[in-house]
Amino acid sequence: MTKITKGTSFSGLLNYILDDKKNAEIIAIEGVSDFDKNAMIRGFELQASMNTRVEKKVGHISLNFLKEDFAKLDNQTMAQIATEYLSAMGITDTQFVVARHFDKEHSHCHIAFNRINNHGKTISDSNEHFRNFRICKDLKQKYGLTFSQGKTDVNRERLKGTQKTKYQIYDALKECVPKSNDWSDLVVNLTKHDVDLKFKTKGSTDKVEGIIFSKNGCDFSGSKIDKQFSYWNIEKGFSQKSEQELSQNLKLQDDAFSIIGASKTVWEDFSPSANLPSITFSGSTSSPGACQHVGDEDEEERKRKKKKKRQKIYYSL
């Protein structure tokens, strides 16, 4: 993680980054004396006096590395990373001091540089935060360093004041947003973390254009907490959840109709009205009418024989 700030006092910054209590070691230096801190301060101030139009002439950058990379970062490697970083940021042709601190469990160093270069020109800070992100990513890849998980890796115990509150809201949102289905859910879930939510509207209209989270008397816009927690990003997440739920419900309905349709088809297959196979009787057709016809023929033959017998008896008399 890198932090870039600007100030007006070279003595204040150099007294901080070269503090003996922090076990500070100068690992790189350019354009100023390295044997005496007071001479170093005078050197910075002398060059800064070449341009009186700039108020904040003091540049300060802190380069922080994850504790997992401690073994990879000896002084020489860290100094090389720091100088490459300055060059990539366009902070060249000027005075700087790189001091490494050993007062924390993670490796880190501080860079003091003159925003007035060797020719009296101001070093541009245009889009420095965007350039910083890209350059840090490139250097991590080049030196095989561990990529931070963002705010997840920040040591909460060291935070104070508004920064501590900001990260408390971040942690609450990180937990509550994924398990909330809409804004009403989110309000209820955040209440458990003592975080309030209110919408920012456009002028006197009801049109929502942002969101504010509050805790301990501190207010932060969603995007200031983290870009993923801006109003539009959270709203987009809720909309996607709603669409997914609707899609799942429609699928369940389709599955239910399919089961009903399949059951109906099975019942029709076994319905008495369905075509049944023919039943064949030995020596006859399967038609009931044919069976009755055979019986009628037998009866006629019996009557014929009986009549013939009566005639025979008559003639014998």
Protein Blocks (a to p, Z undefined) as FASTA:
>chain_A
ZZddddfbfklmmmmmmgfklopacfbdehiafkbfklmmmmmmmmmmmpmkbmblcccd
dddddfklmmmmcfklmmmmmmmmmmmnopghiacdddddfkbfbdcddddddfbdfkop
acdfehklmmmmmmmmmmmmmnopacdehjmlpcfklpgcjllmmmmmmmmmmmmmmmpc
bfklmmmmmmmnopacddddehjbfbdfbdcddeehiacdfklmomklgfklmmmmmmmm
mmmmmmmmmmmmmmmmmmmmmmmmmmmmmgfkbccdddddehiafbfklmmmmmmmmmmm
mmmmmmmmmmmmmmmZZ
